């Protein structure tokens, strides 16, 4: 108990002076305001991420991570303030943290940096700049996502068929996408399998058309993404 009192230095300054020194740079109201704004900003970032996501499987857990990054970064920056020694200690503590979770989408890293940046701005009490940056980046990302939607979507189609049906299959695929490419082909005694990459601008029933061809047993269409997010 004496160690705790010595650490708080209550014997020297008294409890009232101690709390006065604690709230000399910020008050509970400013902390609450910072956390509320960080929560609103984190929700905005999460919302933009959700409506602009173009991957195969959306992860609600990552949206929660974006909110928590903003909430955690803001009070850390408030605590550091202008204390150089505390800043160096915080940097040293964070430098030993290793993140083992791999980021699957390159764009997810940008959203993480966006959340951390907003937390830094809010923790530094730059509320006006935070508002402009959050709204501005959100609008830009939404506009870019709609522009990207006009580009064809990449798909992989897997077809099981009898070998004599291959010319008809390729003709049907080229009718939907002249730039289609054969990725793999397997021939066995029981039949053949071919994997074709194609770009489709509009939703078409290409799988249904494949099943109408004689010699086709089944067809599967899978959405895919490359490393650039195309």
Secondary structure as the mmCIF struct_conf table of DSSP 4:
data_model
#
loop_
_struct_conf.conf_type_id
_struct_conf.id
_struct_conf.beg_label_comp_id
_struct_conf.beg_label_asym_id
_struct_conf.beg_label_seq_id
_struct_conf.end_label_comp_id
_struct_conf.end_label_asym_id
_struct_conf.end_label_seq_id
HELX_RH_AL_P HELX_RH_AL_P1 UNK A 2 UNK A 8
TURN_TY1_P TURN_TY1_P1 UNK A 9 UNK A 9
HELX_RH_AL_P HELX_RH_AL_P2 UNK A 10 UNK A 13
HELX_RH_AL_P HELX_RH_AL_P3 UNK A 15 UNK A 22
TURN_TY1_P TURN_TY1_P2 UNK A 23 UNK A 23
BEND BEND1 UNK A 24 UNK A 25
HELX_RH_AL_P HELX_RH_AL_P4 UNK A 28 UNK A 52
BEND BEND2 UNK A 55 UNK A 57
HELX_RH_AL_P HELX_RH_AL_P5 UNK A 60 UNK A 80
TURN_TY1_P TURN_TY1_P3 UNK A 81 UNK A 82
HELX_RH_AL_P HELX_RH_AL_P6 UNK A 84 UNK A 95
TURN_TY1_P TURN_TY1_P4 UNK A 96 UNK A 96
BEND BEND3 UNK A 101 UNK A 101
HELX_LH_PP_P HELX_LH_PP_P1 UNK A 102 UNK A 103
BEND BEND4 UNK A 104 UNK A 105
HELX_RH_AL_P HELX_RH_AL_P7 UNK A 106 UNK A 123
TURN_TY1_P TURN_TY1_P5 UNK A 124 UNK A 125
HELX_RH_AL_P HELX_RH_AL_P8 UNK A 127 UNK A 149
TURN_TY1_P TURN_TY1_P6 UNK A 150 UNK A 150
BEND BEND5 UNK A 151 UNK A 151
HELX_LH_PP_P HELX_LH_PP_P2 UNK A 152 UNK A 152
STRN STRN1 UNK A 153 UNK A 161
HELX_RH_3T_P HELX_RH_3T_P1 UNK A 163 UNK A 165
HELX_RH_AL_P HELX_RH_AL_P9 UNK A 166 UNK A 176
TURN_TY1_P TURN_TY1_P7 UNK A 178 UNK A 179
STRN STRN2 UNK A 181 UNK A 188
TURN_TY1_P TURN_TY1_P8 UNK A 189 UNK A 190
STRN STRN3 UNK A 191 UNK A 200
BEND BEND6 UNK A 201 UNK A 202
HELX_RH_AL_P HELX_RH_AL_P10 UNK A 206 UNK A 211
TURN_TY1_P TURN_TY1_P9 UNK A 212 UNK A 212
BEND BEND7 UNK A 213 UNK A 213
TURN_TY1_P TURN_TY1_P10 UNK A 214 UNK A 215
STRN STRN4 UNK A 216 UNK A 223
TURN_TY1_P TURN_TY1_P11 UNK A 227 UNK A 228
#
